[in-house]
């Protein structure tokens, strides 16, 4: 043991020597820049080190080594206590005696104790997280919030402030992915500025995407996950998520409210779940300055992304070529690049007992792997907490994002993925459409964003038994999307027609604002020594207003003119306004027995402007129970130190679209060109919201003295009155369909999270977590006479009772043979009864679901010598199918795949598709591809400089992190596998998720330097 300690000490001393040298060289400039600001912001410490009767130090989370803010440090046997500041530091003054015993406490952590000499200035206290945390307060919609022990439903909580310092986290999606059971994220494209779409506990609607509501500090904000430049060829905007407007570095924690029972208090629109984002607040004490510097690169294995294309020369000889090599040789330009990532952030926090502040600013510049793709984003935040009286707290918050994202035309990746050998000797250089270098020079697609969120929350507790809260919020997003083709130069004119060469411009402005008013009150009473009561009531008002203006024009008169005002050709303009308002009330009653058994009942009533005129107010009930059985006197199981059972039933809803219930007419020119109207949409005055009912049961357990924690939940969710479209009889005079409440959808599944501290010694600490969720989704019924299913999208997706929402249907080949001549024969398709039949007469059968049924992750963290922390995250998704559009285009439409020239290397089933065998259509079985995968999502190494070295540069704490993201993907690499099984194109959940020309997620390498003063 002595030798081991000496080796450990030697390694630490060696590391410190190296660290000290690096610190002096690289970090001293930061100190020089930061000290003038600190001098202005930070009050003088008053000679702490010289007082002699003080003890000072820092409180860290065991394992992650992150500073713990707000931990209480108390001197045993006295009333002397303080709380740690934003850097996790504390100072105890005016102590008596030579030695004192310190007790460190914080909710969610085990108490730590240490005895030190008075005058010690470098005490390090490590608090270990408990396996399950029952006493922390969860944001639930009520005035006072609720302790986790009282909730009957599962709420996933993510410690964002810790994760952002240990992993390459660039957006909120990175924080959610793989860390909350039951939360499925799908990446849209591997582009700078791209986002993810979020689905919680399966899909519960046939008409709506199912995006959860997003709240920031209690205020509803814009939750669009697709917002970008629309191009006709793509038939969809580029997927740019509004979640990217929130700086992960400003987030303290995230709470994911997953079930209808949990979302009852949020009412209509909450059936898809609620995500609460809680940002950082200031702490009383001296100002603390935090500086981040980030540098990195986006990298892609380009040749694997595009692949080889095949063709025949004039003599009929088979050849292959690489589009990337052709572009480089002919033009000297690169198809892809290593994109530079850089970020610079700073925050300052502190304050007095009556006022605390947190102010931050962050600038990110990211280059994507495609040369035209860049994302520049500034995000700032100011949070102020005021306590003019002990019973009154006012929280004011302001967040601002200004961003510009330049993206790429849909055909950029398309042109290389489906390059044609017959075009090699043309100006197109083999590319399908414009060569990539020409696209970069002639296509300007961009989005500018100004996104601001303002909130004020007033918490007042005039009596010990009465608490009420008023929240006012306003969230506004101004988005300008532009697609510009300027006057084309002579060099590139060969690729355009004379009219197209003159250029065009399309500008779409979208202004979306959310106004919210939320008032809640809670009355608490002790009915007896063992029974307590908590009664809550609340009122909410939400208003969403969207203004859209679209302007377009063609033909610029000369090079250099690129504004709408300079257009000489046709122009178009349009504008629209959409308003939606919700008013809701709720009542909740909770009884607690001995603070261990909790029974809760609630009801909410909502009215929404999108409801039909003949639809009444909708009500949503909720009941739940929670029993902390592990604290009962009779509980004697030693190895189970904490145990709670919980159950909940509740309802929530999803409102119709804004004009779905209203009869509308479109303007036309009437007799003698007078204004007139023509029937457009028939509407439905009886249309109401979709209603989700959900029952969930589960337990939370802490085992083996809190070394292992288990959270398990089973749920059953049914959506009634699902909105579907039915055809309108021509005699009605309206040409389109009508929305009606006529469907039922079922989701049932399980969620599990297991965390454990597997190894804990003086120099080594190993933590491991595993989460798993399974969801079975099914359409139960569609109550439309004569309708067996509803088609959706342009490929074979259907909503059919007995199958998942939006499933793939088509003909499935069950037999195919290659004859002696090499030709296909005996090709049979599934007859729907387990047998085979000629494919031309075969029925469509179920081919798979477009969402995974199982997802999860494994996360490990290893801490060495109290300085190094190595982390890794692997996540996986199982059961998803997607449409292999690459397969269709390469082998069937463009015939530039190897199978078209060497069919003997491929299966008879693939040949049947690619050769256009009679009865085998391009959306049938061979083109539906398995999309299951596992991905090494994150790998990171974090190093904390020793305290004495950090202090040598004037820092409280300095750390360096080297990390990688999207490191490796494991999946079924078939001959027609897509570029990345995770990404998709086409933003509509109801239609096919397919791989047509998707840009894969790049490998990201990042180095982050964090310095706290």
N, C-alpha and C positions, 0 to 999 in steps of 0.2 A: 504493500500500500504506500510505503514511503517513497519507493522508486517511482511509482505511478504519479504521486503528488509532485515529485521533483521534475518528472518529464512534463507534466502539465504546466508547472510553473515556468519551466524553460521555454515551452511553446508560447506561453503568454508573454514572457519578457521579450522574446524574439519578435512576436507580432507587434508589441507595443513600440519597440525600437523602429521597426519599419513604418508603423503608423505615424509615429512622431515625425519622421523625416518627410513623409508624404503630406502630413498636415501642415507643416511649416511651409512647404513649397506651394501647395494648391489652395489651402484654406485661408491663409493670412490675407489675401486680397479681399475675400468676403468680409473678414473682420474689419478691414479698413473702410469698406463701403458701408457696413452696417452700423458701425459705432456712432457716427454722427446722428443717425436716426434714433438709435437707442438712447443717446444722451438727451435727445429732445423728449422721448416718450417715456423713458424709464426713470422713476425717481431713485435718488441715491439710496443704497441699501442701508445706510446708517451704520456702517462699520460692523457688520455682522461678525466677521471673523475676529474682530478685536474685543468683542464683548465678553468672551470667556465663559459666560453662563448660558450659552446657547448650544443647541444641537440642530444640525441641518442635514439634509439628505434628499433622496429621491425615492419614489415608490414606482416600481415597474411590475408589469404583468409577467408572471413566470412563463417561460417559453417564448413568447413573442418579444419580450424585453421592451415593450412599448410603455411610455409614461402613462400612469393612471391619473386622470384629472378628477379632483373632487373626493379623493380618499381621505378619511379622517385619521389623523395621527394624535393619539392621546397618551399622556404620561400616566402610567399605572399608579393608582393611589392618589390622584389629584384631579382637579378640574381643568388642568391645562391641556388644550387641544387646538389643532389647526387643521386646515384642509389643504391638500396639494393644489398647486396652481396649474396653468396650462402646460408647463413642462414637467409635471409630476413632482415638483420640488416643494419642500416645506422648510420652515424655520421655527423652532420653539425657543422662546426667550425667557429670561429671568427664572432660570431653573435653580433649584436648591440641591445640595448634596453633591457627591462626586460622581455617582452613577445613577442612571435612570433606566427604567424599562418602558419601551415604547410599544404601543398596540396600534396596529394599522387595520382599519376596517373599511369595507366597501361592499355595497349590495352586489351579490353575484360572485363574491370571492371569499375564500376562507381567511379568517383573521390571522395576521402574522405578528409575531412577538420577537423583540430583540432587546438586549441590555447593552448599553453603550456608556462610554465615559462622557461626562459633561464637557463640552468644548469640541466634540467630534463634529466635523463639517462635511463628511462624505459617507453618511449612512446610506446603505442600499437595502431596501425592503422589497421582497418579491411576494406578490399576492397570487395565489393559485385560484383559477376560476373553478367554481363548483360545477358539478356535472349538470345539474339542472338549477335554474334560478327562478324561484317562486315569488320573491319579494319585489322584483323590479316592476316599475309602473309601465304599462302598455297604453299607447294612445288608442282609444276606442271610440271616440265621438262624444263621450260624456264629459262633463265639466272637470271632474277631478281625475279622469283616467281611471284605470283599474289595475290592481296588482295581478300579476300573471296567475297567482294561485286561485283567483276568483273566477277566471275565465273558463267556460266550458268548451271552448273551441281552440284549435291550434293556431298560433301566430308565430311565424318564422321571423326571427330577429337576426340581422346581420351587423356585426361590428365593423362598420365601414372604415372608421378612423384607423383601425389597426391594419386592415387589408391594404389600404392605399399606400402604406409605407413599406410593405413587404412584397408587393407584386406589381407588375406593369398594368395598372388600372387606368384606362383612358376615358371610360364612360360608365354610366350607371349599369348598363348591360353587363359589363365585365364584373361588376360587383355581385349581380344576381345569378349569373350563370354558374350552375353546379353547386350552389351554396344554400338553396332553399328547396326542400323536397316539394314536388308538385308544381314547380314553376318551370315551364319549358320556354327556352329562347331559341329563336331561329334567326340566324344571321342572313341578312339580305344579300349583301355583296361584300367582297373583300376590298373595299375602297376607303380612302381617307374621308372621314366624315360620315361613313355609313353607319347604320344602326341595326338593331334587332327588334323583332316583334315578340311580344310576350303573351303567353297563354298559361292560365292557372287552372289546374284540375280539369283539363279537357275542354272540348268545345261544346257549349250549351246553346248554340243558336245556328239556324240555317241561313239567316239573313244578315247577321252582323259578324264582324271580325272577331270580337271578344277581347278587346284591349282593356286591361284593368284601369280603374281610375288612379290618377297620380295626385298625391297631396304633398306639398312642401310646407312644413311647419304649420299644418292645419289648413292650408289654403289649396283649393283645387287649381291645377295648372294644366296647360295644354299637353295632351297625351298622344298626339299624332305620332305614329311610328313610320309613316311614309309621307314625305313632304319634299318634293324636288321638281326638277325640270321634266316636263312632259314632252315626249317625242312621239310622233305618230307611229314610227316603226316599232317602238317598244310597247305601245298601247298601255303604258303605265308610267308614273313618275319614278325617278330614281329614289331609292329608299334612304331618306335622311331623317333620322329620328329626332324629335324634340327633346327626348331624354338626354341627348348629347349637350343640351344647353346648360345642364346642371354640372357644376364642377365636382368630381368625386372627392377632391381634397377638402371641400367645405362640408362634407356629410359626416355627421357623428354616427348615425345608425339608420338602418332601414327596417321597417316592419311590414311584412307581407301578410295581409288579411285575406285568407284563401277561401273560406266557406261562405255560403249564403247566410248561415246563422251569424257569422261574424260581421257580415256586411249589412245586416238588417238596419242598423242605425244610419247607414249611408244611403239607403233607399233606392229609388229608380236610377238605373245606370250602374249599379254596384254588383250585378249578378256575375260579372266577369272577375271580381276581386278588387281589392284596394291595396295600393302601395303607398305607405306613409314614409316620407323622407324627412328626417330630423337633422337639421344643420347644426353646426357647432356654435356654442355660445361662449361668451367671455366668463372668466372667473375672477373673483376678488383677489387682488394682489398686484405685484409689480407687473409692468408690461412684459409680455413674452413675444419675441419676434421669431418667426419660422420662415426659412428660405429653402426653396426647392429648385434644383437645376437638373433638367432631364435631357439626355441626348440618346438617340437611337436610330434604328434603320428598319425599314420595311423591305423584306426580301422574298422573292418567289423563285422556285425552281421552274424556270420559264419553259423549258423544253417539255417537261412533263405536263405542263398546263395546256399547251396547244397540241402537241403530238405531231406525227408525220402525216402528210397527205400523199395520196397515190394517184397515178395516172399512166397514160400510154403516150409515147412519142409518135412522130409521124410514121415511123416504121413499125409501129405496133408493139414496141418493147415496153415492158412494165418498168416504171421508175417511181421513186419516192423523193419528196423534198421537204425541207423544214422551212416554213414561212418566216421564222425568226432569222434564219441565216440568209434567206433571200433579201429581206429588208436591209440587213446590215451590209451585205455585199453591194447592193444596188444603190443605196441612198446614204450609207454611212451612219444611219440612225438606229437606235435601239427600240425594239418593240416594248420592252419593259425596262425598268430602272430600279436601282436600290434607292428607295425614297428616304430622305432625311427626316427624322422626327426630332423636334426640339420643344422644350417647354420650360417656362420660368414662372415661378410662383412665390408669393410672399404673403404672410398673414401676421397680424399683430392682435393680441388680445390681453385683457387685463381689466382693471377697474377697482372701484371701491365697494364697500358693502352695500351701498345704495344704488350703484350704477356699474354695469359691466358691459364690455364691448368686444366685438370680434369683427375685424375688417380684413378682407383678403382681396387679392388680385392675381389673375393667372393668365398667361399668354401662351397659347399652344400653336405651333406651326408644324403641319404634317404633310409630307409629300407621299402620295400613293405610288403604287408600283407602275401605274400608267402615267406617262409623262405629263398629261394635261390635268391630272387629278391632284388637287391640293386642298387643304383645309386650314384656314387661319381663324382662330377663335380666341376672343378675349372674354373672360368671365370675372365679374367682380361681385362682392357681397359685403353688406354691412348689417350686422345684427347688434341690437342694443337692448339690454335688459335694465329696467329701472324699477326700483323698489322704494317709492317715496314714503310708504308706510309698511309696517310689518305684515299687514293684511292685504296689501295691494302690490301686484306685480304687473308690469307692462312690458311686453316683448314686441319690439318693432324690427322688421326685417325688410331688406331690399336686395334683390338680386338682379343683375344685368348681364346679358350676353350679347355681344356683337360678333358676327361671324360672316365669313364668306367662304363658300365651298365651290370650287371649280371642278366639275366632274367631266365625264367623257360621254361621247355619243354611244348609243346602244350598239351600233354597228362596229365599234372599235374591236372588241373581242370577237365579235361575230365574223368579221372579215378574215381573221386569221384562223379561227377554229374551223371554218368551212371553206378555206382557200381552194381554188380550182387550178389544176395543172394546165388546163386549156387557156388560162389567162396569163401564164408566165411570160409570154413574149408580147404582152400588151402593156400600156401605161399602168394598168392595175397591178402589175408585178405578181400576178397569181391571186391577189386578194379579192375577196368577194365584195365589190363595191370600192369605196375609196381606200387607197393604201393608208396604213396607220399614220405615216408622217404627214400626209395631206390632211387627214382628219385633224391632227393636232394643230395644223396651221390654219384651217378654215372653219373649225367648229368651236364655238365658245358657249359652253353651257355652265351656268353659274347660279348660285343661290346666295342672296344676302339676307341676313336675319338680324333683327333687333328684338330681343325678348326680355321683358322686364316683369318682375314679380314683386309686389309690395303687400305687406301684411302687418296688421296690428292686432295683438291679442292682449286682452285685459283680463287678468285673473284676480278676483276679489273674494276674500274670505272674511266677511264682517263678523261672523260668529264661528266658533270652533266646529259647529255642526252644519254650517251653511257655506257652500262654495258656489260661485257662479262665474261664468266666463263668456266674454264676447270676442268673437274673431271677425275681423273685416279684411277682405283680401281682394286684390285686383291683379290679374295676370293678362298681359297683352303681348301678342306675337305679331310682328310685321315681317312678312316674308315677300321677297321679290325674286321670282324665278325668271331667268333670261336665257333664251336660245338665240344666238346670233351667228349668222353666216355673213361675214363682211364681203365687200366687193372682192372677188377672187382675183389673185394676181395672174399675170400672163403665164408664169411658170406652172401654175396649177389649173389653168383654164381648160386644159384638155379633158379633165375629169368631170366637167359640168356642161350642161346645155347652155346656149347663149342667154337664156332667161335666168336659169339657175345661177349663172356666174354673177349676176347683178346682186345677189344676196337677199337675205330676209332677216327679220327680227320678230321674235315673239316674247312678250313680257306679260307675266301674270303676277298681280299683287294680291296678297291674301292677308287681311287683318283679322285676327281672332282674339277676342277678349273674353275673359271669365271674371265675372263679379260674384262675390260670395259674402254672405252674412250668416254667421253661425252663433247662436246663443244657446247656452246650456246651463242648467242649475242642478245642484245635488244637495240633498238634505240627508244627513246622517244622524242616526239615533241609536241609543243602547236601550233595547226593550227589556233586558234583564242582564244579569251578570254574564250570561253565556250567549245571548242572542242580540245581534245588531242588525240594523236596517240601513239601507242606502236607497233613496228615492231620487230619480233623475228625470228631468224633462228638458226638451230642447226644441229649437226652431231653426230651420235652414232655408236659405234663399240662394238659388244659383241661377245665373243668367249667362248664356253663351251667345255672343254676337259675332257673326262672320260676314265680312265684306270682301267680295272678290271682284277685281277688275282685270280684264284681259284685253290687251292691245296687240295688234299684229300688223305687219306691213311687208311689202316685197319691193325689191329693186332700188338699190342705191345709185345715185347718178354718177359717182366717181369714187376711186379709192380714197380712203381717209374719212369718208362719211359713214358713220355707223350708229346713228341715232334714229329714233322713230320720226323725229321732225324732218330728217333728210330724205324720207321715203318718197319716191316718185310714182310708184305703182299702186296696186290695190291696198286698201287698209280695212281692218276690221276692229270693232270695239264692242265690248259687252260688260255688263256689271250685274251683280246680284247681291242680295242681303239675306242672311238666314239668322233668325233669332230663336232661341229655345230657352224656356224658363221653367224651373222646378221650385215648388214650395212644399216643404215637408215639416211634419211635427212628429215627435216621438215621446214615449213615456217608458220608463224602465224602473222596475222594482227588484231589489236584491235583498235577500236575508242571509245572514252568516251565523253559523253555530260554532262557537269556540274558535273562530277564525280558521276553521278547518273544513267545514262543510258549507258550500255556497249554492244557493238556489236563485236563479235570475229569470225574470219574465219581462218582455218588452213588446211594444207594438209601435209601428210607424205608419203614418198616413201621408201620401204624396199626391200632388196634382201636377201635371206637366202640360205645357202648351202643345205638345205633339199628340196628345191623346185626342181621340175623336170627340166631337161635340156631344155625343150621346153616351160617352163613357164617364162613369163616376170616379171619384177619388179611389185610389188603390191603397190597400192596407197590407202591411207585412208584419207578421208576428214572429216572436222568438222566445224560446225557453232553453235554459241550460243549467247544468249542475257540475260542480267540481268538489271532489273530496280528497283532501290531503291526508290520506290514510296513514302515511308514514310518520305523522306527528301524533297519532292517537296513542294514548297510554298503553293500549293492549298490543301495540306493534313491537315485536321482539325479534324480528329477523335481522341479525347483525349485518349480514353482507348487503342488505338493502337499506341504505341509510336515508333514502328519500323516495317517496312513492305517492303519485297522485293519479286518480281516475277522473275522467271528464267525459261529458256528453253534451251535445247541443243540437237543437232543431231550429231552423229559421227559414225565412223567405226574403228574397230580394228580387229586383226586377231589371229589365232593360227596356227603355222607352223606344217607340218607333222613331224613324227618321222624321226630320222636321216637317215635311210636307206630305208624309205618307197617308195621313187621314183626310187631307183636304182635296176637294175637287178643284182642278186647275184647268186653265185655258191658255193656249199659246197665241201670241199676236200674229195676225196676218193682214194682208191688204184686201179689203172688201170691195164692194161695188163702187166704181168710180174712184178707186184707190183710197177709199175712206178706211180708217182703222176698224178692224174687226177681230173677233176671237174665234178660235177653233178648239173643239174638245181635245184635251191633252192627257189628263189623268183623272180617272173617275173618283178616286178617294174612297174613304170608308169611315163614316161618322161613328161607327161602333168600335173602331180599332183601339186596342189598349196595349199595355206593355206585355212583354214576355215575363213570366213569373217562374222563378227558380225556388224549389223547395229542397232543403238539404238536411240530412241527418248525419252527424259524425260522432264517433266514440273513439276514445284513445286513452293513453296513459303516458306519464312521464316518470322516469325512475333514475335514481342515482345509486350506483352500486360500488361496493368495495371502497368505502370511505371516499366517495366522490371521484374515484379514478375513472369510472365509466358512467356515461349518461346515455339514456335511451328515450327517444320520443317516438311514439307510434300512434298513427291515426288511421281509422277506416271510415269511409264516407260513402253515402248514397245520395245522388243529386238527380232530381227530375225537373226538367224545364217544361212547363205547361204553357199553352197559348203561344207557342212559337210562331213567329210571323213568317208566312210563306206567300208567294205570289200565285194567284190563280188567273186563268185567262178570262177575259170579259167577252160576253157574247157580242157579235158585231151589231146586233140590233140596239145595243145600249148607246151606240154613237161614239164611244170612246175607244181608241185604237189599242191602248196598252192594257197591262194586267192590273189587278187590284190586290193590295196587301190585306191579308186576313189573319186572324189568330186561329191556326188550325193544326199545329203540330205539337208533338211531344218528343223530348230527347232525354236520354238517360246517361248519366256518368256515374260510375262506381269505381272505387279503387282504394289503395292503401298508400301510406307515406311513412317513411321511417328514417330517423336520424340517429346514428350511434357515434358518440365521441368518447375518446379515451386517452388517458395519459399512460402509455405503455411502459415507459422507462423514466425514472427520475433519480438521478444521482447528483453528486456535487458538480460534475462537469458535463453531464449529458442529460438532455431532456427530450423525450420523443412523444409527440402527440399525433393522433390519427383520428380521422373522422370519415364516416361513410354515410351517404344518404341514397335512398332508393325510393322511387315512386312508381306505381302501376296504375293506369287508368284504362277502363274499358268503356268505350263510347258507343252509343247505339241510338238510332232513330226508332222511337217506339211506334209512332203513328203519324199519318198525315190525313186529316179529316176532310178530304175533298172528294166528292163523289166521282168515281171512275178514274181517279188518279192513283197509280201504283208507285210513282216516284217522280221526283222533280229534277230535271237536268240542270246543271250549273256549269258555267264556263264553256269553252269551245272544244274541250276534249272530253273524254268519257267519265266525268265526275257526276255522281248522282246522289241525291238524298232519297234513300229507299229504306222503309221500315225493316228492322232486323239487322241493319248494317251501320257502320260508323258514318257520321256526317261527311258528305263530300267524298265518298269512296270511289275507287276506280272500278269500272265495269268494262268488260270487253270479251272477246273470244279468247279462249285459252287453249293453246296447242297441247295435246296430250300424247301425240305420236307423230313422228316424222322420221323418214328413212332416206338414205341416199342410195340410189340404184347403181347398178353396175356401170352405167354410162356417166355417173356423177350427177345425174339429175335427181331432184327430190321426188319422192313418191310416198303414197300412203300417209299423207298429212291429214290428221284428224284433230278435231277440236272437241272440247268438253261439251257433252249434250245436256248438262245440267243435272244429270241423274247418275253420275259416276262412270258413264260410258263415253264412247267416241262417236263422232258423226262428221260427215263432210263439212269443212269449215264454212262453206258458203251458206249452209242451212243451219249453222250452229247458233244457239242463243248466247246472249251476253251473260257472263257470270262474274262473281265477285273476284277482283284481282288484288285488293289490298286497300289500306287506309293511307291517307296522305299526312298523318301525324303519328309520331311514335307512341306506343302504348307503355313503354318502360323507359325511364331515364334516371340517371343518378351520377354520383361522383365519388372519388376517393381522394382525400386530401391528407398530406403528411407534412409535419414540421419537425425538424431536428435542430435543437439548440446545443451548441458546443462552447464550453469554457466561458459561459456567460457573455459571449461576444458575437459569436457567429450563429446565424439562423439560416438553415436550408429548407426551402419549401417546395412542394410540388402538388399539382392538381391534375387529375385525370377525370374527365367527364365522358359520359356515353349516352347514346339514345338508340333504342331498339324498337323495331316494328314498323318503321316508316317506309312507305313506298313513294317513288316519284316517277314522273314521266321522263323517259330517256329521250328528250328532244334531240340531243346530240346524235343519238343512234339513228333516229329517223332522217335527220338532215344529211349526215355523213354517208350513210350507206344506201338510202332509198331515194332521196331527192337529188343530191349532188354526186353520188357514186364516187366519192374520193377516198374511201376507206379500204384497208387491205382486204376486207372480206369480198369486195367487188372484183378483186384480181386473184386472190388465192382462197376461194371458198372452201377448199378442202380442209383448211385449218380451223374452221368454225363449226359450231353445232348446227344441226339441221333446223332447229327452231329459229336461230338467228338468220339462217339463210332464207327461211320461209318469209320472214319479214322483209329482208333486204332485196330479195328477188321479186317481191310483189306477188307471191303465190296466190292463186285465186281464193278469195274468201278471207285472206289474212290482211286486215286493214292496218293502217299505220298507228292506230291507238290500241291495238290488241295486245295480248299477253306478253309477247317478246319484248315490248318496249316499256313495260312497267318494271322498274329496277328497284332492288332492295336498297334502302338508304340508311341502314343501321351502321353505326360507327362508334369508335372510341377515340378520344383525342387527348394527347398530352398537352393540356391547355396552358399550364404555367409551370415554370421552373425559376426559382429565385435564390439568390445568396445575399444575405444582409449582414453587414458588419458594423458594429457599434464601436467607435473609438473609446479607449479607456478614459475615465473621467479626467485624469490629470492631463492627458493630451488634449482633450476638448477644451479644458480650461486654459491651456497654453495659448489658444487662439481666441480666447474670450467667449467660448461657446459653452452652454449648459450641456449640450448633447449634439454629437455629430455622427451621422451614419452614412454608409455607402451601400447601395443596392445594385446588383447586376441581375437582370432578369430576362427571360425569354417567354414569348407567348405564341400559341399555335405551333408548337414544336414538331409534332408528328401525329399523323392520323392513321388509325388502323381501320380498314374497311374491306369489303369484298371487291377486289380489283378485277372485274370482268373485262373482257376485251373492249367493252363499250362504256367503261366507267367514266363518270363525269369528272370535271376538274376538281371538285370538292363535294362530298356527299352532304355537307352541312348547309351550304348556301343554296339559295333558290332564286328564281325569278318569277314574277307575277305576284302582285301583292294581295290578291283576293284569296282569302281562306277558302272560299267556296269552289274555286276552280283549281286547276292542276298546279301543284308545285313541280316545276320542271327545271332541267339543267341547261336550257338553251343559252349558250354563250355566257354563262355566269363567270364572274371573276372570283377565283378562289381566295380564301383568307391567307394573307401573307404571313410568313414568319416575322415576328417582331423581336428585335433585340434592343434592350434599354438599359442605360446606366443612370442612376439617380443619386444625387448628392443632397442630403438633407442636413441643415444646420439650424440649431435652435439657440437663441441668445436670451 
